[in-house]
Amino acid sequence: MSTGYSSRKRAVFILILVMGLFLIVKLSMGVFELLAAKERVGEAEWEVEILKEEQAEIKENLEYYRSDLFVEREIRDKLGLSKLGEVVVLVPDDLPVLSSGEEREDEENLANWEKWLKLFL
């Protein structure tokens, strides 16, 4: 009879131990899921901040594009129109390019007579 009582205690102890381990595992999984959710919330908040900055920039651009200054600049640049009393000057696109700094250094190394010769030829 004492063996039955002892085996019953043992079964209850094992059952409590298994239930305790089950609860520990479930609670641990819940904590990890909570930490992962917190990380996702942080990333989402960071993305919201970036999108708010982009939205502010887009609003500024929109205000500029709706302004009279932009319209006037586009009319002048694209259509070549001017206000009354102004003269439009068109500069050709195929103007010669000024010499670069390297060519100027080469010219500085030339003798004075070679510079005059290069100027007139």
C-alpha positions in Angstrom: 0.0 0.0 0.0 2.8 2.4 0.6 4.1 1.8 -2.9 0.9 3.0 -4.4 0.9 6.2 -2.4 4.6 6.8 -3.3 3.9 6.2 -7.0 0.9 8.6 -6.9 3.1 11.3 -5.4 5.7 10.7 -8.0 3.2 10.9 -10.8 1.8 14.2 -9.4 5.3 15.6 -9.0 6.2 14.6 -12.7 2.9 16.1 -13.9 3.5 19.4 -12.0 7.1 19.4 -13.3 5.9 18.9 -16.9 3.2 21.6 -16.6 5.8 24.0 -15.1 8.2 23.4 -17.9 5.4 23.9 -20.4 4.5 27.2 -18.8 8.1 28.3 -18.8 8.5 27.5 -22.5 5.3 29.3 -23.4 6.1 32.4 -21.3 9.6 32.5 -22.8 8.2 32.3 -26.3 5.8 35.1 -25.4 8.7 37.3 -24.2 10.7 36.7 -27.4 7.6 37.5 -29.5 7.2 40.7 -27.5 10.8 41.7 -28.1 10.5 41.0 -31.8 7.3 43.1 -31.9 9.1 45.9 -30.1 11.9 45.8 -32.7 9.4 45.9 -35.6 7.6 48.9 -33.9 11.0 50.7 -33.7 11.7 50.0 -37.4 8.2 51.2 -38.3 8.7 54.4 -36.3 12.0 55.0 -38.0 10.4 54.5 -41.4 7.6 56.9 -40.4 10.1 59.6 -39.6 11.8 59.1 -43.0 8.5 59.3 -44.8 7.5 62.5 -42.9 10.8 64.1 -44.0 10.1 63.1 -47.6 6.6 64.4 -47.3 7.9 67.8 -46.0 10.3 68.0 -48.9 7.6 67.2 -51.4 5.3 69.8 -49.9 8.1 72.4 -50.2 8.7 71.4 -53.9 4.9 71.6 -54.5 4.7 75.1 -53.0 7.7 76.2 -55.2 6.2 74.7 -58.3 2.9 76.5 -57.6 4.7 79.8 -57.0 4.8 82.7 -59.5 8.6 82.6 -59.3 8.7 79.1 -60.8 6.2 79.9 -63.5 8.1 83.1 -64.5 11.4 81.2 -64.6 9.9 78.4 -66.7 8.4 81.0 -69.1 11.8 82.7 -69.4 13.9 79.6 -69.7 11.8 77.3 -71.8 9.8 79.7 -74.0 12.4 82.6 -74.2 9.8 85.2 -73.3 10.6 88.4 -71.4 8.9 91.2 -69.5 8.1 94.5 -71.2 11.3 96.5 -71.7 13.7 93.5 -71.3 15.9 92.2 -74.1 16.4 88.4 -74.5 20.0 87.4 -75.3 20.5 84.0 -76.7 23.9 82.4 -76.3 24.9 79.7 -78.7 25.5 76.3 -77.3 28.7 75.6 -79.3 30.9 78.2 -77.7 34.6 77.1 -77.3 35.4 75.8 -73.9 38.0 77.7 -71.9 41.3 76.0 -71.4 41.6 73.9 -68.2 44.1 74.6 -65.4 46.5 71.9 -66.7 46.9 73.7 -70.1 47.5 77.0 -68.2 50.3 75.3 -66.3 51.9 74.1 -69.5 51.7 77.7 -70.9 53.4 79.0 -67.8 56.4 76.7 -68.5 56.8 78.1 -72.0 59.3 80.8 -72.8 58.0 84.2 -73.3 58.6 84.2 -77.1 56.7 80.8 -77.4 53.7 82.3 -75.6 53.7 85.2 -78.1 54.0 82.8 -81.0 51.2 80.7 -79.7 49.0 83.8 -79.3 49.4 84.9 -82.9 49.2 81.5 -84.5 
